[in-house]
Amino acid sequence: MRKGVVLKIKKDRAIIMADDCSYCEIKSFTGMYPGMEVCFREEDMLKKRKLLITNKYINAACFILLVFCSYLFLSFYQENMAAYAFVGIDINPSIEIALNRKGRIINARGLDEEGKEILEEVDVRKMDSTEGVKAIITKSIEMNYLETDNKNQITVYAVLNNKSNEDGKELIEKVEKVIKEEVVAHSIDGEVKTFVSDKKIKNEADKKGISVAKYIMENKKEDTIRKTDNKEKKEFITAKNNKTAENKDKKEVDDNKNIENKKSDKKHDFNKIIKSIKERLADNKNNKDKAKEDNKNDKVKNKEVDKNNKEKKEEKDNKANNEKDKKENKSIKRYENNEKDKDTKQVINNKQTKERKDNKNDKKGDNIRKDKNDNKDKKTDKSNDKGKKNDNLRNKK
């Protein structure tokens, strides 16, 4: 199903501008007139063809007409049908009325069971704001929601769609005046509280299904509870922080004590180490001194031993030299004795030769033999002498 506006009627045909701004023709019917909004199907459409596209003047005129109509409708809607302001009345019943720009009531709703009961009894729609409020207060008195014996509290609030606080104050003053007049006329002790709220708070109240006044009261209670909770939380946090700070301070004191104890322990350990080092150094020094003394004593002993060894060696060498000298002297004596023996023998031989020479002539033959024998004896003696010399020389070496 499509919608459109009748632009022109030609005998049994009507030119329609559809909701998608396209043009088409349908079969006209009795009672059809230009500007009429009609619904039609695809089957109702006659031959499809482009209509009026080339005629830009007609298109422009249609567009201007459409804009003008929309403006008129919007102005009418805002003046008469759109809610310009909201007025809430809280006694025990809670009622909220919606006003247009002209100040007439276009809607009323009960926000609780009592408010719905009052609106069932009295219809305030299309009334002026003051008349409607007066009728609601009168009905509340009749239904004993406002009592003469007790002190009654009436809360009135205004909410405007725009952000003009002056208009809201003017409206709330007008409503307050009407309520006070009606309360006084019925001799009722009533306190009227008024305030102007905004659309944001009203939207939040509508979500909860309560009046703006009750929503603000609940918020105040919640804020008070929240503040109390926050205060308690702050106090708890403060106490906790103080305790933490005390624990921290205590911990710091303990840490400082531990640090001081550690320092003193370290100092004590350090002193112990220094003492042990000093003792070690002293021991090392004593050991070194002792080692030096031992080395010195060892050197002295070694010197004495060397001296003794040297003396012994010298004595030994002297003994050896003495023995050697003795041996040499013995060999010399032997040699001298041998030489003496040789000389004596030579003398003897010479004597014998002389004797032989003297007896040569007498005993020539015997002497020759004797000479031969003597020569042999000489040779043997010489060889013996040479052997003795060689023995002496070996002994000397």
C-alpha positions in Angstrom: 0.0 0.0 0.0 1.3 3.4 -1.1 0.4 6.9 0.0 0.2 10.1 -2.0 -1.4 13.6 -2.4 -3.8 14.5 -5.2 -2.4 17.2 -7.4 -4.9 17.4 -10.2 -8.1 15.7 -11.4 -8.8 15.1 -15.1 -12.3 13.6 -15.6 -11.8 9.9 -14.6 -8.0 10.3 -13.9 -6.2 11.8 -10.9 -2.5 12.8 -10.9 -0.9 11.8 -7.6 2.5 12.7 -6.1 3.5 9.6 -4.1 5.4 9.6 -0.8 8.6 8.9 -2.6 8.1 12.1 -4.7 7.3 10.2 -7.9 4.2 10.9 -10.0 1.6 8.5 -11.2 -2.1 8.4 -12.4 -4.9 6.5 -10.7 -8.6 6.3 -11.4 -10.5 9.1 -9.7 -13.5 8.5 -7.5 -16.4 10.5 -6.1 -15.3 13.0 -3.4 -11.7 13.3 -4.5 -10.2 16.8 -4.4 -6.8 18.3 -5.0 -4.6 18.2 -1.8 -6.4 15.1 -0.6 -4.2 12.4 0.9 -5.0 9.0 -0.6 -3.8 5.4 -0.3 -3.5 3.2 -3.4 -2.1 0.0 -4.6 0.2 -0.8 -7.6 -2.8 -2.4 -9.4 -4.8 1.0 -9.1 -2.1 2.8 -11.0 -2.9 3.5 -14.7 -0.3 3.7 -17.5 3.1 4.6 -15.9 4.6 7.7 -17.5 6.5 10.6 -16.4 4.2 13.5 -15.6 4.9 17.1 -15.1 8.7 16.6 -15.0 9.3 19.0 -17.8 7.0 21.6 -16.2 9.4 23.0 -13.6 7.0 25.7 -12.6 4.4 23.3 -11.5 7.0 21.3 -9.6 8.2 24.4 -7.8 4.7 25.5 -7.0 3.9 22.1 -5.5 7.1 22.2 -3.4 6.3 25.7 -2.1 2.7 24.5 -1.4 4.0 21.5 0.5 6.4 23.6 2.6 3.7 26.1 3.4 1.3 23.4 4.4 4.0 21.8 6.6 4.7 25.1 8.2 1.0 25.7 8.9 0.6 22.2 10.4 3.7 22.6 12.5 2.7 26.0 13.8 -0.8 24.6 14.6 0.7 21.6 16.3 3.1 23.7 18.4 0.4 26.1 19.4 -2.3 23.7 20.2 -1.1 20.1 20.4 2.5 20.1 21.5 3.3 20.2 25.2 5.1 23.5 26.0 5.1 23.2 29.8 4.3 20.7 32.6 2.8 21.5 36.0 2.9 19.0 38.8 0.8 19.1 41.9 1.9 16.8 44.9 -0.4 16.6 47.9 -0.9 12.9 48.6 -2.3 12.4 45.1 0.3 13.3 42.5 -1.0 14.8 39.3 0.8 16.3 36.3 -0.8 18.4 33.6 0.7 19.3 30.2 0.1 22.8 28.8 0.4 24.2 25.2 1.7 27.6 24.3 -1.7 29.2 24.9 -1.7 27.9 28.5 -4.4 25.3 27.9 -4.3 21.8 29.3 -3.8 19.3 26.5 -3.2 16.2 28.8 -3.4 15.2 32.5 -2.1 12.1 34.2 -2.2 10.6 37.6 1.2 9.6 38.9 -0.3 7.4 41.7 -3.6 5.7 42.4 -5.1 8.7 44.2 -4.2 11.0 41.3 -5.9 8.7 38.8 -9.0 8.6 41.0 -9.2 12.4 41.0 -8.8 12.6 37.2 -11.5 10.0 36.8 -13.8 12.4 38.7 -12.8 15.6 37.0 -11.7 16.1 33.3 -9.4 19.1 33.1 -8.4 18.7 29.4 -9.0 21.8 27.2 -9.2 24.0 30.4 -7.0 27.0 31.1 -4.1 26.1 33.4 -5.5 28.1 36.4 -9.0 26.6 36.0 -7.7 23.1 35.8 -5.5 23.5 38.9 -8.4 25.0 40.8 -10.6 22.1 39.8 -7.9 19.6 40.9 -7.5 21.3 44.3 -11.3 21.5 44.8 -11.7 17.8 44.1 -8.8 16.9 46.4 -10.6 18.8 49.2 -13.9 17.1 48.4 -12.1 13.7 48.6 -10.5 14.7 51.9 -6.9 14.6 50.6 -6.6 18.1 52.1 -8.0 18.2 55.6 -9.1 21.2 57.7 -7.8 19.8 61.0 -4.2 19.1 59.9 -1.5 21.2 58.4 -1.3 20.2 54.7 1.7 20.5 52.4 1.3 21.1 48.7 4.3 21.0 46.4 3.9 22.5 42.9 6.6 22.4 40.2 6.9 23.6 36.6 8.9 22.1 33.8 9.3 24.0 30.5 10.5 22.5 27.2 12.7 25.5 26.6 15.3 26.8 29.0 13.4 30.1 29.9 13.4 30.3 33.7 11.4 33.5 33.6 8.4 31.8 31.9 8.6 29.0 34.4 8.6 31.4 37.4 5.7 33.4 35.9 3.7 30.1 35.4 4.4 28.8 38.9 3.5 32.1 40.5 0.1 32.0 38.7 -0.6 28.4 39.8 0.6 29.2 43.4 -1.8 32.1 43.6 -4.8 30.0 42.5 -4.0 27.2 45.0 -3.6 29.6 47.9 -6.9 31.3 47.1 -8.7 28.0 46.9 -7.1 26.7 50.2 -8.0 29.9 52.0 -11.6 29.8 50.6 -12.1 26.4 52.2 -10.3 27.5 55.5 -7.6 24.9 55.1 -4.1 25.3 56.7 -1.8 24.6 53.8 1.8 25.3 53.0 2.6 25.7 49.3 6.1 25.0 48.1 7.1 25.8 44.5 10.1 25.3 42.3 11.0 25.2 38.6 12.8 22.1 37.3 14.2 21.1 33.9 13.4 18.5 31.3 16.3 16.2 32.2 15.1 15.7 35.8 11.5 15.2 34.5 12.8 12.4 32.1 14.5 10.7 35.0 11.3 11.0 37.1 9.2 9.6 34.2 11.5 6.6 33.9 10.7 5.8 37.6 7.0 6.6 37.2 7.0 9.3 39.9 6.6 13.0 40.1 9.5 15.4 39.8 9.0 16.5 43.5 9.2 12.9 44.8 12.2 12.2 42.5 14.0 15.2 43.9 13.1 14.2 47.5 14.4 10.7 46.9 17.5 12.0 45.3 18.0 14.3 48.3 17.6 11.3 50.6 19.9 9.3 48.5 22.4 12.2 48.4 22.1 12.4 52.2 22.5 8.7 52.6 25.4 8.9 50.1 26.9 11.8 51.9 26.5 9.9 55.2 28.0 6.8 53.6 30.7 8.9 52.0 31.3 10.6 55.4 31.4 7.2 57.1 33.6 5.9 54.4 35.8 9.0 54.7 36.0 8.5 58.4 36.7 4.8 58.0 39.3 5.6 55.3 40.7 8.4 57.5 40.9 6.0 60.5 42.3 3.3 58.3 44.8 5.8 56.9 45.7 7.0 60.4 46.1 3.3 61.5 48.1 2.7 58.3 50.1 5.8 59.1 50.6 4.7 62.7 51.6 1.2 61.5 53.8 2.8 58.9 55.4 5.0 61.6 55.7 2.0 63.9 57.2 0.0 61.0 59.5 2.9 60.2 60.6 3.0 63.9 61.0 -0.7 63.9 62.8 -0.5 60.6 65.0 2.2 62.0 65.7 0.1 65.1 66.4 -2.9 62.9 68.7 -0.7 60.7 70.4 0.7 63.8 70.7 -2.9 65.2 72.0 -4.1 61.9 74.4 -1.1 61.8 75.6 -1.9 65.4 75.8 -5.6 64.5 77.8 -4.6 61.4 79.9 -2.3 63.4 80.5 -5.0 66.0 81.2 -7.5 63.2 83.5 -4.9 61.6 85.3 -4.4 64.9 85.6 -8.1 65.2 87.0 -8.4 61.7 89.3 -5.5 62.4 90.4 -7.1 65.7 90.9 -10.5 64.0 92.8 -8.8 61.2 95.0 -6.9 63.7 95.5 -10.2 65.6 96.4 -11.9 62.3 98.7 -9.1 61.4 100.3 -9.2 64.9 100.6 -13.0 64.6 102.1 -12.6 61.1 104.4 -9.9 62.4 105.4 -12.2 65.3 105.8 -15.1 62.9 107.9 -12.9 60.6 110.0 -11.7 63.5 110.3 -15.3 64.7 111.1 -16.5 61.2 113.7 -13.7 60.9 115.2 -14.7 64.2 115.1 -18.4 63.2 116.7 -17.4 59.9 119.2 -15.4 61.7 119.9 -18.2 64.1 120.0 -20.6 61.2 122.4 -18.4 59.4 124.6 -18.1 62.5 124.4 -21.9 63.0 125.0 -22.4 59.3 128.0 -20.0 59.5 129.3 -21.9 62.6 128.7 -25.2 60.8 130.4 -23.8 57.7 133.2 -22.6 59.8 133.5 -25.9 61.6 133.3 -27.7 58.3 135.8 -25.3 56.8 138.1 -25.9 59.8 137.6 -29.6 59.6 138.2 -29.4 55.9 141.3 -27.3 56.5 142.4 -29.8 59.2 141.7 -32.6 56.8 143.5 -30.8 54.0 146.4 -30.0 56.3 146.5 -33.7 57.4 146.3 -34.7 53.8 149.0 -32.2 52.9 151.1 -33.4 55.9 150.6 -36.9 54.8 151.5 -35.9 51.3 154.5 -34.0 52.5 155.5 -37.0 54.6 155.1 -39.3 51.6 157.1 -36.9 49.5 159.7 -36.7 52.2 159.7 -40.5 52.4 160.0 -40.7 48.6 162.8 -38.1 48.7 164.5 -39.9 51.4 164.2 -43.1 49.4 165.4 -41.4 46.4 168.3 -39.9 48.3 169.0 -43.3 49.8 168.9 -44.9 46.4 171.2 -42.2 45.1 173.5 -42.8 48.0 173.3 -46.6 47.4 174.0 -45.8 43.7 177.0 -43.6 44.6 178.3 -46.2 47.0 177.8 -48.9 44.4 179.5 -46.7 41.9 182.4 -46.2 44.3 182.5 -49.8 44.8 182.4 -50.5 41.1 185.1 -47.9 40.5 187.2 -49.6 43.2 186.5 -52.9 41.7 187.4 -51.6 38.2 190.6 -50.3 39.6 191.3 -53.6 41.2 190.5 -55.3 38.0 192.7 -53.0 36.1 195.5 -53.8 38.5 194.8 -57.5 38.2 194.1 -57.1 34.5 197.1 -58.4 33.2 197.2 -61.2 35.7 193.8 -62.3 35.5 192.8 -61.0 32.1 190.6 -63.9 31.2 189.1 -64.1 34.6 188.5 -60.3 34.6 186.9 -60.4 31.2 184.4 -62.9 32.7 184.2 -60.9 35.8 183.7 -57.8 33.7 181.0 -59.5 31.8 179.4 -60.5 35.0 180.0 -57.2 36.5 178.4 -55.5 33.4 175.5 -57.8 33.9 175.2 -56.9 37.5 175.4 -53.2 36.6 172.7 -53.6 34.1 170.5 -55.4 36.6 171.3 -52.8 39.2 170.5 -50.0 36.8 167.2 -51.6 36.0 166.5 -52.0 39.7 167.4 -48.3 40.2 165.1 -47.3 37.4 162.3 -49.3 38.9 162.8 -47.8 42.3 162.8 -44.3 40.8 159.6 -45.0 38.9 158.1 -46.3 42.2 159.1 -43.2 44.0 157.8 -41.0 41.2 154.4 -42.9 41.3 154.2 -42.5 45.1 154.9 -38.7 44.7 152.1 -38.4 42.2 
